[in-house]
Amino acid sequence: MSTLVYPQLATGALSQYPVRKTRRTRTVINQAADGSTVRLADTAGGTTEWQLAYAELSDDEAAALEAFFAAAEGSLQSFTFLDPAANLLAWSEQPGADVWQKDPQLAVAQAVADPAGGTRGWRLTNQGAADQAIAQTLAVPGAYTYCFSVYVRAAAPATVRLGIGDQAADRVATSGWGRAVFVAAGTANTESLRFSIAVPAGQAVEIYGPQVEAQGGASVYRPSTTGGVYADAHLRDDTFRVTRTDFNRNSCTVNIIHADHL
């Protein structure tokens, strides 16, 4: 992770709505002598851009953005950006993906009925004598505020423990689907955090839609593949202007770009 990270606001959010996000992809076209063409997706040629418009910022929040712009030296220096419009977890519906770490006595079954009417849920069965967890470690700043959420249910009331770094909270799973939500700040001065879902010994829980967001509450679930952590992002512009609209009130716009080939 870049040592420079995009700052959160005093509310714990990274942005205000609306957020404008643009994804551009590139196709390589090779034209043969006979006039035929071969088209191939250039997976390294894509870019993602965000436009973050802020209003009613406090003087301290505006100063933090100005300090960040100075530290980044405009578009020169890279930084880590946590997409406010994405699930930070990667492969949120593929527990067998390499990004997930699973304790040895935890059995994970897929193709379980989910609350959205599909079969994208998982069943976690603890076959051991102590808590067993499935977790994902993200290269994110430890001191941020995060919201970790997941839909849970169980045939008999069971406990699910959600972990954010060294912080943890127990939530109860019942026979109906409910969303378990845990908000906490991570560990300061760390550059990665482990987000875990633990099941007590001898219990089985069905889950759906694990999601991590860098904010103080849960938004609508967004299935993910690559996740929303962007290392090596850059500011698009070399100028930055904050407009003072009232006492302790400011507005500004920040444009951020991430190129897949960098």
QUICORBEL-V809246 format. One record per backbone hydrogen bond with DSSP energy under -0.5 kcal/mol. CO is the residue of the C=O (numbers start at 1). NH is the residue of the N-H. E is the energy in kcal/mol with one decimal. If there is no record, write none. Layout:
co nh e
CO NH E
CO NH E
This chain:
co nh e
4 80 -2.6
9 12 -1.8
13 9 -3.8
18 53 -0.6
19 21 -0.6
20 51 -2.7
22 24 -0.5
22 49 -2.8
24 47 -2.4
26 42 -2.6
28 40 -2.5
29 31 -0.5
30 32 -0.6
30 38 -2.3
32 35 -1.7
36 32 -3.1
38 30 -2.7
40 28 -3.0
41 43 -1.1
42 26 -0.5
42 45 -1.8
46 260 -2.9
47 24 -3.0
48 258 -2.6
49 22 -2.9
50 52 -0.5
50 256 -2.5
51 20 -2.0
51 53 -0.6
52 54 -0.5
52 254 -2.8
54 252 -1.6
57 250 -1.2
58 62 -2.5
59 63 -2.4
60 64 -2.0
61 65 -1.8
62 66 -2.2
63 67 -2.6
64 68 -2.1
65 69 -2.4
66 70 -2.1
67 71 -2.3
68 72 -2.4
69 73 -0.7
69 74 -1.8
70 73 -0.6
72 77 -2.8
73 76 -1.6
74 235 -0.6
79 233 -2.7
80 6 -2.3
81 83 -0.7
81 230 -2.7
83 86 -1.3
86 88 -0.5
87 228 -0.6
91 94 -1.6
92 210 -0.5
94 97 -2.2
97 100 -1.8
99 137 -0.5
100 102 -0.5
101 135 -2.7
103 106 -1.7
105 107 -0.7
105 127 -3.1
107 109 -0.5
107 125 -2.6
109 123 -2.4
112 121 -2.9
114 117 -1.7
118 114 -2.1
121 112 -1.9
122 124 -0.5
122 207 -2.5
123 109 -2.3
123 125 -0.6
124 126 -0.5
124 205 -2.6
125 107 -2.9
125 127 -0.8
126 202 -0.9
132 199 -2.9
133 103 -2.6
134 197 -2.4
135 101 -3.4
136 138 -0.5
136 195 -2.8
138 140 -1.9
138 193 -2.2
141 144 -1.0
142 186 -0.7
144 186 -1.7
146 148 -0.5
146 184 -2.1
147 149 -0.5
147 213 -2.1
148 182 -2.4
149 211 -2.7
150 180 -3.1
151 208 -1.9
152 178 -1.9
153 206 -3.1
158 173 -3.3
159 200 -0.8
160 162 -0.6
160 171 -3.1
161 198 -2.8
162 169 -2.1
163 196 -1.7
164 167 -2.3
167 164 -2.8
169 162 -2.6
171 160 -3.4
173 158 -2.2
174 154 -2.9
176 174 -0.6
178 152 -3.0
178 180 -0.7
180 150 -2.0
182 148 -3.1
184 146 -2.6
186 188 -0.5
187 190 -0.9
190 142 -2.5
193 138 -2.8
193 195 -0.5
194 165 -2.7
194 196 -0.6
195 136 -2.2
196 163 -2.5
197 134 -1.9
198 161 -2.4
199 132 -2.1
200 203 -1.7
203 126 -2.6
205 124 -3.6
206 153 -1.9
207 122 -2.7
208 151 -3.0
211 149 -2.7
212 88 -2.8
213 147 -2.9
213 215 -1.6
224 92 -0.7
224 93 -0.6
225 91 -1.2
228 83 -2.8
228 230 -0.7
229 231 -0.7
230 81 -2.8
230 233 -0.6
233 79 -1.9
234 257 -3.0
242 244 -0.5
243 245 -0.6
243 251 -2.4
246 249 -2.0
249 245 -1.7
249 246 -1.5
250 57 -2.9
251 243 -3.0
252 54 -3.3
254 52 -3.1
255 236 -2.6
255 237 -0.5
256 50 -2.5
257 234 -2.7
258 48 -2.6
259 262 -1.6
